[in-house]
Amino acid sequence: MSTAREQPDPRATLRSGLPDRYLTPEDIAVIFKVPVETVYQWRKKRTGPPGFRIGKHLRYDPTDVRAYVTERKTADQAAA
């Protein structure tokens, strides 16, 4: 039984369709199974999915995250 306080798994949401909210760095860490610090390092180095700030909060557009994954898959297949 799920409670109102539980958040759905963002990976399942991305597999079945785009979520109706912007993603947090914690969501990105769960999706890619990396530490949150890695997400911040990607942002600093401009190597991960593009994020943006709302005030002091970092957010990710699910459409941009999906495009980033598609781009990475395409680049890896071309390199193979």
C-alpha positions, 0 to 999 in steps of 0.5 A: 500500500502506498502513502501520499508521501511516497514519490513514484520511481522516476525511472518508471515514469520516464519508461512509460512517458514523460513525467508532468513535473521537472526532475530534481538532481536526486531524481537524475541520480536515481534514474542513472544510478549514480551518486547525487554528487556525480550529477552536480559534477556533470553540471559543473563539467557540462557533460550530463543532461542540461539543467536549469535553475529556478532560484537556488533550485536545480531542475531538469526538463524530462524532455531534455533528459530523454534527448540526452539519453538518445544522444548518448546512445547514438554516439556510443553506437557510432563509436562501436 
